[in-house]
Amino acid sequence: MTGYSVVGKGLPRIDGPEKVTGKAIFTVDVDLPGMLYGKILRSPHPHAKILNINTEAAERLPGVKAVLTGHDVADVRYAFVDTPRYPADEQPLAVDKVRYIGDEVAVVAAVSEAIAEEALSLIKVEYEILPAVFTPEEAIRPDAPLLHESQFTGTSAWEEWGAAKRVKDYRSESSLNNLSGRTFVAFGDVEQGFREADHVREDKFQTAATAHCAMEPHGAVASYEPVTGKLHLWLSTMGIFLKRYNLSRALKLPISRVRVRHSYVGGAFGGKIDVFPYEFCAAYLSMKLGRPVKIELDREEVFTTTRQRHPITIHIKTGVKKDGTIVAQDVKVIADNGGYRGSGPIVVFLCHGFSFPVYKVPNYRYEGLAVYTNNPIRGPQRGHGAPQIRYAIDSQLDLIARDLGLDPVAVLLKNIRHKGDVLPNGDRLNSCGLQECIEGTAAGINWSSKRWQFAAAQPLGRFRRGVGISLCAMFSGAMYYPFASAAMVKLHDDGSATLYTGTQEMGQGSYTTLAQVLAEELGIGLEDVRVVAGDTELTPVDLGSFLSGGALVTGNAVKLAAADARRQLLECAAEILGVGMEQLATRGKKVFVREDPQRSISFAQAIQASVFKRNGNPIIGTGSYKGYPETNRYPSLAKGKGLFTSAYGFAAQAAEVEVDTVTGRVRLLNAVTYHDCGFPLNKTIVEGQVQGCVSMGAGQALSEEIVLEKGQLFNPSFLTYRLPLAPDTPESLDKTANTLEPNGPFGAKEVGEGSVAGMLGAVANAVHDAIGVRINSLPITPEKVLRALEQKQKAVR
Amino acid sequence: MKRIITLVVNGEQREVAVEPDLTLLEVLREDLGLTGTKKACNQGECGACTVLLDGKPVSSCLVLAVRAHGKAVVTVEGLAENGRLHPLQEAFVTYGAVQCGFCTPGVLLVAKALLDTNPHPTAQEIEQAIAGNICRCTGYVKIIEAITAVAQNQNI
């Protein structure tokens, strides 16, 4: 349809053979001579003062090389959010207080994991237990104990990146205790909007904390060379340059002395972008001891201490006209970010950021609060705010449609945004396939014949089926360090090319899609491209594989680098053929004169000629790209102003469920997704991203939930934390909308995150359709279904 | 006290001195350098460490190395022969059944054990066979497609 020969095709991944043969090296596979092993002692209390730590016995244990406590590194601060308004609140090891069960207290390096483990049991910590809070509602009360009494006053990362100094403490803006972040956005006149509405509805929804469950446990290997002063790191990461920045700063090493080296990442889903204490500790210990140090977390530590999705309570009041047109919406969200800020201020910003691109709401007010509690820390997770807010808003819209006797699909179509719309912050939708996505999804799930809402009466009987639909939006990269991506393309004597990119391959297929972009732009085959990536020393800077910027931001950098290489190649060919560059065309790795195709030279000849005739000058193309060039328009987390992203990905998703009214069990039978990712660079990889999102979304809708009791995690294992298994796989239809994003390479934009978000609302709405009752909290467990059915029966009687 | 055990790993006899509490997973990864077998939960719940022990899939994190003495072990490194990928490996690449690749070795070995005993399984039998292998990336769709393709001897 496009005339492209490499992009758009479902070509096999270039990292596939390494991965199916067991040759792919992940961080946990790295083994260096003389390597020591680190283990971390963690707090057993949700909130306590550290009175004393005695490490003598541990240090005396044969095989122990070092024991560190908070006092050794008391001046170190870092955090995923480190802005003038929200300065870093994390330390690698607790200094005076612990704030959640799992908080890092001490670390041991020893010659074996077993000895390190034994040494932990010899460390004596005296705690004074403090009162703790476990819900945001408790935590904001005036009499609640404070988790963080003071704010760090040093320079924040964002000040180093050019943000203005802090003017005042954000906590003076509110009387609420334990606030870790607040976003407030309003436009139009929301009260006037409600007065103009024909129907107003208020609802409250609650989402659960969920785990990323990347199969590779988090790990770090650090190897410091004392003579050269260089630190080598192998990390579980999603962004090597952000990790390098944060770790070099925390370790007080010049940035060029820190090298993050290539290893494959075994899944991340948002959970491997924060800087973690185990990474800092491995590096610090290696620097102290002059030997390589490896720290690998066990699965319980991964569940407990490497971030979870924020559980969020969402209040929504929406006013609509009789035909379902939204006239006003007032949204209040309160997110539990645990003992440290994690990504609290970001998630409450993103709950707005992923809500307002979907529907036109003329009068709108949004307030998001992120709150400290003595629960585990919450951070980014696939969709980051989108699953929570999309679930709530689309659940309520489904209820509104029912109230008014309208078809929810018609209500969605009436309210969605379209291509060309300018959002209230100034972002322009240069592509938007929402309408096509909704229509395709509704057709794909057989909406009009399967939606029980339209039937005169629901069938009785044990198994009941229903369908539901929901939408989502997602950025294609946003402004975060290092704010841009660069790429290099080196051409070889045989006409092939090597791509140098800082992207991190974590399963999303970036090596393959970026190689396809290069191949297409340069005019070679995918088999002619090799990729050097994931190494801060060998590759130019990269935004990283988070915020879904891989295709658009890194993709554009690669496309520009390939275009630069191609220009140089044609220049050289033009010289040799004795014609102007504008007279040349390329096909099949040959450059020829358009008017006289017999006059041609191969890419290989032109590249060789460049080396021979130009004093060894090889052809190296470079390219760089930044999402938004206007540096003064970074988004404000607090006010939601500034530009957010240069392209939004969208999706519509529908679910058909079957509810067993005897056991309460819900089965997802069918899942249909139409994702508007612009041009799909690799069809198979795009489908794989969507299918992974659908599975994760279905799991989080129906079974996944971090269970906490007074801050203690009760299900830190795959046996007790129930994520989808192969037999849970629904019939699925995964399609893409036929759009092109003008800002994207070949028209591509986000695909890896959005489709997790629509599944939650689609499933919740389908369950309602099936049993006629609404369940306002996730996950929709058998217990909740049975309770809802019971209450419904009581109400009938 | 260490004991000497003999394993036939991917067709080659190997002798290893092991502590009695060492698992087969640890011996494979740490003593024999076969890091293709992955440790993801270390408690027998995810299937990432699956190897074939005398042809049957086992979670190698739950098998004491001394119990494997004298037995044949096949790991992911033993699937390809003379540099030629096994049809399942080929299909996993072609069908996009691999994303991050961390669960892949375990799934491949379970699939091999399935097809060795049941060459033409139904989709349901495939789903049941890999029910003990957690994959967070793919939603299983393309894994099932890849195994089905091999079972049906489709051209890959």
Boltz contact constraints between the chains, C-beta under 6 A:
constraints:
  - contact:
      token1: [A, 12]
      token2: [B, 93]
      max_distance: 6.0
  - contact:
      token1: [A, 12]
      token2: [B, 94]
      max_distance: 6.0
  - contact:
      token1: [A, 16]
      token2: [B, 93]
      max_distance: 6.0
  - contact:
      token1: [A, 16]
      token2: [B, 98]
      max_distance: 6.0
  - contact:
      token1: [A, 19]
      token2: [B, 98]
      max_distance: 6.0
  - contact:
      token1: [A, 19]
      token2: [B, 101]
      max_distance: 6.0
  - contact:
      token1: [A, 19]
      token2: [B, 104]
      max_distance: 6.0
  - contact:
      token1: [A, 20]
      token2: [B, 89]
      max_distance: 6.0
  - contact:
      token1: [A, 20]
      token2: [B, 92]
      max_distance: 6.0
  - contact:
      token1: [A, 20]
      token2: [B, 93]
      max_distance: 6.0
  - contact:
      token1: [A, 20]
      token2: [B, 104]
      max_distance: 6.0
  - contact:
      token1: [A, 21]
      token2: [B, 80]
      max_distance: 6.0
  - contact:
      token1: [A, 22]
      token2: [B, 36]
      max_distance: 6.0
  - contact:
      token1: [A, 22]
      token2: [B, 76]
      max_distance: 6.0
  - contact:
      token1: [A, 22]
      token2: [B, 77]
      max_distance: 6.0
  - contact:
      token1: [A, 22]
      token2: [B, 105]
      max_distance: 6.0
  - contact:
      token1: [A, 24]
      token2: [B, 101]
      max_distance: 6.0
  - contact:
      token1: [A, 29]
      token2: [B, 35]
      max_distance: 6.0
  - contact:
      token1: [A, 213]
      token2: [B, 136]
      max_distance: 6.0
  - contact:
      token1: [A, 215]
      token2: [B, 40]
      max_distance: 6.0
  - contact:
      token1: [A, 215]
      token2: [B, 48]
      max_distance: 6.0
  - contact:
      token1: [A, 215]
      token2: [B, 102]
      max_distance: 6.0
  - contact:
      token1: [A, 215]
      token2: [B, 103]
      max_distance: 6.0
  - contact:
      token1: [A, 215]
      token2: [B, 136]
      max_distance: 6.0
  - contact:
      token1: [A, 216]
      token2: [B, 102]
      max_distance: 6.0
  - contact:
      token1: [A, 266]
      token2: [B, 100]
      max_distance: 6.0
  - contact:
      token1: [A, 266]
      token2: [B, 102]
      max_distance: 6.0
  - contact:
      token1: [A, 267]
      token2: [B, 100]
      max_distance: 6.0
  - contact:
      token1: [A, 267]
      token2: [B, 136]
      max_distance: 6.0
  - contact:
      token1: [A, 267]
      token2: [B, 137]
      max_distance: 6.0
  - contact:
      token1: [A, 299]
      token2: [B, 41]
      max_distance: 6.0
  - contact:
      token1: [A, 506]
      token2: [B, 100]
      max_distance: 6.0
  - contact:
      token1: [A, 507]
      token2: [B, 99]
      max_distance: 6.0
  - contact:
      token1: [A, 507]
      token2: [B, 100]
      max_distance: 6.0
  - contact:
      token1: [A, 507]
      token2: [B, 137]
      max_distance: 6.0
  - contact:
      token1: [A, 684]
      token2: [B, 96]
      max_distance: 6.0
  - contact:
      token1: [A, 688]
      token2: [B, 96]
      max_distance: 6.0
  - contact:
      token1: [A, 688]
      token2: [B, 99]
      max_distance: 6.0
  - contact:
      token1: [A, 688]
      token2: [B, 138]
      max_distance: 6.0
  - contact:
      token1: [A, 691]
      token2: [B, 139]
      max_distance: 6.0
  - contact:
      token1: [A, 691]
      token2: [B, 141]
      max_distance: 6.0
  - contact:
      token1: [A, 692]
      token2: [B, 137]
      max_distance: 6.0
  - contact:
      token1: [A, 692]
      token2: [B, 138]
      max_distance: 6.0
  - contact:
      token1: [A, 692]
      token2: [B, 139]
      max_distance: 6.0
  - contact:
      token1: [A, 694]
      token2: [B, 139]
      max_distance: 6.0
  - contact:
      token1: [A, 695]
      token2: [B, 139]
      max_distance: 6.0
  - contact:
      token1: [A, 717]
      token2: [B, 45]
      max_distance: 6.0
  - contact:
      token1: [A, 718]
      token2: [B, 41]
      max_distance: 6.0
  - contact:
      token1: [A, 718]
      token2: [B, 45]
      max_distance: 6.0
  - contact:
      token1: [A, 718]
      token2: [B, 46]
      max_distance: 6.0
  - contact:
      token1: [A, 718]
      token2: [B, 134]
      max_distance: 6.0
  - contact:
      token1: [A, 719]
      token2: [B, 45]
      max_distance: 6.0
  - contact:
      token1: [A, 725]
      token2: [B, 131]
      max_distance: 6.0
  - contact:
      token1: [A, 726]
      token2: [B, 127]
      max_distance: 6.0
  - contact:
      token1: [A, 726]
      token2: [B, 130]
      max_distance: 6.0
  - contact:
      token1: [A, 726]
      token2: [B, 131]
      max_distance: 6.0
  - contact:
      token1: [A, 726]
      token2: [B, 140]
      max_distance: 6.0
  - contact:
      token1: [A, 727]
      token2: [B, 127]
      max_distance: 6.0
  - contact:
      token1: [A, 727]
      token2: [B, 131]
      max_distance: 6.0
  - contact:
      token1: [A, 729]
      token2: [B, 140]
      max_distance: 6.0
